């Protein structure tokens, strides 16, 4: 899990504009970014490196539809940790993220502790994730699975 910055005063309007531009199009070339925010390309590159170093930019990646890589079955799985296992939450989140079918891990509030976005090859693969990788873990008190019929990325 990432730490949320407690003080954003270190980011100015140019940094925030660069982040917004990259969020919309992570492939925008440095010279186009620099032109859009009105700074020199060398300055832009330095700012982008700093934003990566401080964790404001977590990475650059392709948003690939899981169906195109053989994982057409998607689900959100709510996971509740046993009350006596709270001290293991940090390491447990890492182990969840290491499961090949898990695309995202969210530590949340509410009646469950985690939400997992899972992409599976088929229903047997999804069942194996739930029964073998999750329900068989002594730290887990319970799970609830929601199949995803359609996904639209927000702006």
N, C-alpha and C positions, 0 to 999 in steps of 0.2 A: 504494500500500500504506500501511497505517496503522502508526504507531509504537505499540508496546505500552508502557503505562505501567510504568516501572521501580519506582515507589513508589506504592502504593495507600493510604498513610496519610492522604492528603488526603480520602478518602471515608469517611464514617462509616456506621453501620448504617442511618440514614435514607436516605442517598444510595443505598446498595446495595438497600434495600427499594424505593425509587422505581424504580430500574433494573429490578428483577425484575418489578414490576407493569407497567411500560411494555412490557417484553419480551413479557409475556403478552397485553397489550391496549394497543396504542399509541394507541388512541382514547379511553382513559379520561380523563374530564374532570378538570381541575385540582382542582376542589373535592372530587371523589371520591378522588383521589390523596392530597390533604391529609388528608382524614378517615381514610383507611386507615393512614397513617403517624403520625397524631396531631400534625400541625402546622397552622398557619394557611395559608389559601390563598395569601396574598401571599408567605409564606416558601417555600411549595412552588414557586410560579412562579419565584422567584429561584433556588432550587436547580436546577430543571429547566433554566433558562437557563445556569447555570454548567456543568451536566453536558453541555450541547450545546457550550458554548464550549471545554471541555477535551477534547472528542472522545469522551467516554464514551457519548453518544447521537450516533450518526452521521446520523440523520435519521428522519423519519416517512414511511411509505409504505404503499400497499396491496399485499398479497401476491396478485397477479393470476396466475391459471392461464394460462400462455402459449398454450394451445390457444384460449382465448377472445379472443386478440388475433391469431389467424391463425398461430401458431407451435407446432403440436402435436408436432413432432419435437424431442425433447430429447436431448442427449448430453453426456458429460463427455469432454473432449479433453485428453490429457496432452501437454505440449509440452516438448521438450528443446532447450535453447539450445546453440549451438556453443561449444566450450571457448574459442575466441579472441574470443567476443563477450560475455563476462561483464560488461564495463564498461558495456554498453548495457542491462542488465536493468531498471533503474528506468524509463527512457523507453519501453522495450519493453512493460512492463506497462501503461503508460498507453495505448499504441497498441492493445494487445489489448482493453482495456476500451472503446475507441472503436468497435469493430466492432459494427454494429447487432444481430447475432444473439447476441452475448456478454452473458450476464446477470451472471456473476460471474467474477472472476479470482482465483485462489489461488496465491501463491508458496509452494512446498512443498519439502520435503526428499525425498531418494530419487533414483531414477534419472531422474526428470523434474524440470523446474524449475517448471512451472506446470500447474495444472489449470484448465480453462475449462468453465464451465457454459454451454452453448449451447442456444438455442431457435430452431429453423428452421421455415420455412413448409412445406417438404417435403424429400425426400431430395436433390433437385437443389440446393436452397438450402444444405443441410448440406454437400454435396460441394463447392459453390463456396466456402464458408467454409474448408474444409480445403485444397482445391487452390489457390485463388486468393489467399486472405488469409493463409494460414499456410504451406503448403508452398512457396509462391513467394517467401517471405521469406528473405534470405540469412543471417539470424541463427539460423534454426531448423535444428537437426540432424535432428529427427524428431518425429513425432506418433503418437499411438495414440488411437483413438476408441472410446468405450463408449456404446452406445445406452442411454437410460434408458427402461425400460418403465413404471415407476411411481415416484412420488415421494411421500414422507410427510415432513412437517416435524416435526422433533423438538421437544421441550419444553426 
